[in-house]
Amino acid sequence: MRHRAVLFGLLGALLVAAAFLPALRSAALIGGLISVLAFLLLAWSAPVYNEALRRVVIADWIALACLLPALLLHLRGN
């Protein structure tokens, strides 16, 4: 699981960098959306999940709620 933490760290760093470097925004938003939506789909398809996974699902819904307006603002700005 540590490799997943490294990947999430890299994606997070890309999202932070994209806040300041417009050239990175499309890639960062696509990467973030793919990551969040894939996890939510996998969690939704699971028959049962525990409390720890439920917390991650909630965090990903919050992340999605942040990524969607960012995507709309990005698309409006182009």
C-alpha positions as CSV (number, residue, x, y, z in Angstrom):
1,M,0.0,0.0,0.0
2,R,3.0,2.3,0.4
3,H,3.3,2.5,-3.4
4,R,-0.3,3.8,-3.6
5,A,0.6,6.5,-1.0
6,V,3.5,7.5,-3.3
7,L,1.3,7.7,-6.3
8,F,-1.3,9.7,-4.4
9,G,1.5,12.0,-3.2
10,L,2.6,12.5,-6.8
11,L,-0.9,13.2,-8.0
12,G,-1.4,15.7,-5.1
13,A,1.9,17.4,-6.0
14,L,0.7,17.7,-9.6
15,L,-2.6,19.2,-8.5
16,V,-0.8,21.7,-6.3
17,A,1.6,22.6,-9.0
18,A,-1.3,23.0,-11.5
19,A,-2.8,25.6,-9.3
20,F,0.2,27.8,-10.1
21,L,1.2,26.5,-13.6
22,P,-1.7,26.6,-16.1
23,A,0.1,24.3,-18.5
24,L,-0.3,21.5,-16.0
25,R,-4.0,22.0,-15.2
26,S,-5.5,19.7,-17.9
27,A,-3.3,16.8,-17.0
28,A,-3.8,17.3,-13.2
29,L,-7.6,17.5,-13.5
30,I,-7.8,14.5,-15.7
31,G,-5.6,12.5,-13.4
32,G,-7.5,13.6,-10.3
33,L,-10.9,12.8,-11.9
34,I,-9.8,9.4,-13.1
35,S,-8.4,8.5,-9.7
36,V,-11.4,9.6,-7.7
37,L,-14.0,8.2,-10.1
38,A,-12.2,4.9,-10.4
39,F,-12.1,4.5,-6.7
40,L,-15.7,5.5,-6.2
41,L,-16.7,3.0,-8.9
42,L,-14.7,0.2,-7.3
43,A,-16.1,1.0,-3.8
44,W,-19.7,1.1,-5.2
45,S,-19.3,-2.2,-6.9
46,A,-18.0,-3.9,-3.6
47,P,-20.7,-5.8,-1.9
48,V,-19.6,-4.6,1.6
49,Y,-16.9,-2.3,2.9
50,N,-15.6,-1.5,6.3
51,E,-15.4,1.8,8.2
52,A,-11.9,2.7,6.9
53,L,-13.0,2.3,3.3
54,R,-16.1,4.3,4.1
55,R,-13.9,7.2,5.2
56,V,-12.0,7.1,2.0
57,V,-15.2,7.1,0.0
58,I,-16.3,10.2,1.9
59,A,-13.0,11.8,1.2
60,D,-13.2,11.0,-2.5
61,W,-16.7,12.5,-2.7
62,I,-15.3,15.7,-1.2
63,A,-12.4,15.6,-3.7
64,L,-14.9,15.1,-6.5
65,A,-16.9,18.1,-5.3
66,C,-13.7,20.2,-5.5
67,L,-12.4,18.8,-8.8
68,L,-15.7,19.3,-10.8
69,P,-15.9,23.1,-10.2
70,A,-12.1,23.3,-10.9
71,L,-12.7,21.6,-14.2
72,L,-15.5,23.9,-15.1
73,L,-13.5,27.0,-14.2
74,H,-10.6,25.6,-16.2
75,L,-12.7,24.9,-19.3
76,R,-14.4,28.3,-19.0
77,G,-11.0,30.0,-18.9
78,N,-9.7,28.3,-22.1
